[in-house]
Amino acid sequence: MSEAKTQPTDTKLADYLAQIADPVRRAECATVAKLMKKITGENAVIWGPSIVGFGLYRYRYASGKEGDWPVAGFASRKNDLTLYIVPSFPRREELLAKLGKHKVGKSCLYLKSLSDADPAVLEELLVESVAAMEPVRVRRGRR
């Protein structure tokens, strides 16, 4: 079984943030990193060249393929600040409706700017997304 292409790296969060040219986006990413650390209780791990992840869970598909992935994460993309959240949890749609200007994909929340989102709603959305991952979350030192 092949491993996922995107794997954890030794890159430090400060180095990831330093390579973001736009100072506003850099500050937004630092804010999101601080929030995700607070919510997950985990330090940032850079996955591949562009994803900042917090926490860890083990997935397994019906095909038998399995791997590890962050419980929550984000990436600074060309056009958006992309947050990786759970695709389904009880209040997801209700919270998204109150969030502010955004787009969504299956497990992605796209913000043109962090200022487009209500900070309290964003935090609640992330708290509930992380809580929904608790049954499959891998705690440090155990699998």
C-alpha positions as CSV (number, residue, x, y, z in Angstrom):
1,M,0.0,0.0,0.0
2,S,1.5,3.4,-1.0
3,E,1.8,6.1,1.5
4,A,0.2,9.5,1.1
5,K,2.4,12.0,-0.7
6,T,1.9,14.7,1.9
7,Q,3.9,13.8,5.0
8,P,5.0,15.7,8.1
9,T,8.3,17.6,7.7
10,D,10.8,19.2,10.1
11,T,10.0,22.7,8.9
12,K,9.3,25.1,11.8
13,L,6.1,27.2,11.9
14,A,8.2,30.4,12.1
15,D,10.0,29.4,8.8
16,Y,6.7,28.6,7.1
17,L,5.3,32.0,8.2
18,A,8.5,33.8,7.1
19,Q,8.1,32.6,3.5
20,I,4.7,34.2,3.1
21,A,5.4,37.4,1.2
22,D,2.2,39.3,2.0
23,P,2.5,40.7,5.5
24,V,-1.3,40.7,6.0
25,R,-1.6,37.0,5.0
26,R,1.4,36.2,7.2
27,A,-0.3,37.8,10.2
28,E,-3.6,36.0,9.4
29,C,-1.8,32.7,9.3
30,A,-0.1,33.4,12.6
31,T,-3.5,34.2,14.1
32,V,-5.0,31.0,12.8
33,A,-2.0,29.0,14.0
34,K,-2.4,30.4,17.5
35,L,-6.1,29.6,17.5
36,M,-5.6,26.0,16.3
37,K,-2.9,25.4,18.9
38,K,-5.3,26.7,21.6
39,I,-8.1,24.5,20.4
40,T,-6.2,21.3,19.7
41,G,-3.6,21.6,22.5
42,E,-1.0,20.5,19.9
43,N,2.0,22.3,18.3
44,A,2.0,23.0,14.6
45,V,3.5,20.4,12.2
46,I,4.2,21.4,8.6
47,W,2.9,18.7,6.2
48,G,4.6,18.8,2.8
49,P,5.5,22.3,1.6
50,S,2.3,24.1,2.4
51,I,0.0,22.6,5.1
52,V,0.1,23.5,8.7
53,G,-1.5,20.8,10.8
54,F,-2.4,20.4,14.4
55,G,-3.1,17.1,16.1
56,L,-3.3,13.8,14.3
57,Y,-5.8,11.2,13.4
58,R,-5.6,7.8,11.6
59,Y,-7.9,7.2,8.7
60,R,-8.7,4.0,6.9
61,Y,-10.7,3.7,3.7
62,A,-12.9,0.8,2.7
63,S,-10.1,-0.1,0.2
64,G,-7.8,-0.8,3.1
65,K,-5.6,2.3,2.5
66,E,-4.8,4.1,5.7
67,G,-2.7,6.9,6.9
68,D,-2.3,9.8,9.2
69,W,-3.6,13.4,8.8
70,P,-4.0,16.5,10.9
71,V,-7.1,16.9,13.0
72,A,-7.2,20.6,11.9
73,G,-5.0,22.6,9.7
74,F,-4.6,25.5,7.2
75,A,-2.6,26.6,4.2
76,S,-1.9,30.0,2.7
77,R,-2.9,29.6,-0.9
78,K,-2.6,32.0,-3.8
79,N,-6.2,33.3,-3.6
80,D,-7.4,32.1,-0.2
81,L,-6.6,31.2,3.3
82,T,-7.7,27.6,3.4
83,L,-8.7,25.9,6.6
84,Y,-9.1,22.1,6.8
85,I,-12.0,21.1,8.9
86,V,-14.3,18.0,9.3
87,P,-16.8,17.7,6.4
88,S,-19.7,16.9,8.7
89,F,-20.6,17.7,12.3
90,P,-23.9,18.7,14.0
91,R,-23.8,22.5,13.8
92,R,-21.6,22.9,10.8
93,E,-24.1,24.5,8.4
94,E,-25.6,26.7,11.2
95,L,-22.1,28.0,12.1
96,L,-21.1,28.5,8.4
97,A,-24.3,30.5,7.9
98,K,-23.1,32.9,10.6
99,L,-19.4,33.0,9.7
100,G,-19.3,35.7,7.1
101,K,-17.9,35.7,3.6
102,H,-16.5,32.3,2.7
103,K,-16.6,29.3,0.3
104,V,-16.5,25.7,1.2
105,G,-15.4,22.4,-0.3
106,K,-15.8,19.0,1.3
107,S,-13.2,19.5,4.0
108,C,-12.0,23.0,3.1
109,L,-13.1,26.4,4.3
110,Y,-11.9,29.1,2.0
111,L,-11.5,32.7,3.3
112,K,-10.2,35.5,1.0
113,S,-9.3,37.3,4.2
114,L,-9.5,36.4,7.9
115,S,-11.3,39.7,8.4
116,D,-14.2,38.4,6.4
117,A,-15.0,35.9,9.2
118,D,-16.6,36.5,12.5
119,P,-13.8,35.5,14.9
120,A,-16.1,34.1,17.6
121,V,-18.0,32.0,15.0
122,L,-14.7,30.8,13.5
123,E,-13.4,29.7,16.8
124,E,-16.7,27.9,17.6
125,L,-16.6,26.2,14.2
126,L,-13.0,25.0,14.8
127,V,-13.8,23.8,18.3
128,E,-16.7,21.7,17.1
129,S,-14.8,20.4,14.1
130,V,-11.9,19.2,16.4
131,A,-14.4,17.7,18.9
132,A,-16.0,15.7,16.1
133,M,-12.5,14.2,15.5
134,E,-12.1,13.0,19.0
135,P,-13.1,9.4,18.5
136,V,-10.3,8.9,15.9
137,R,-7.7,11.3,17.2
138,V,-4.3,9.9,18.0
139,R,-2.9,11.2,21.2
140,R,0.8,11.8,21.6
141,G,2.6,8.6,22.6
142,R,-0.2,6.2,21.6
143,R,-2.0,4.9,18.5
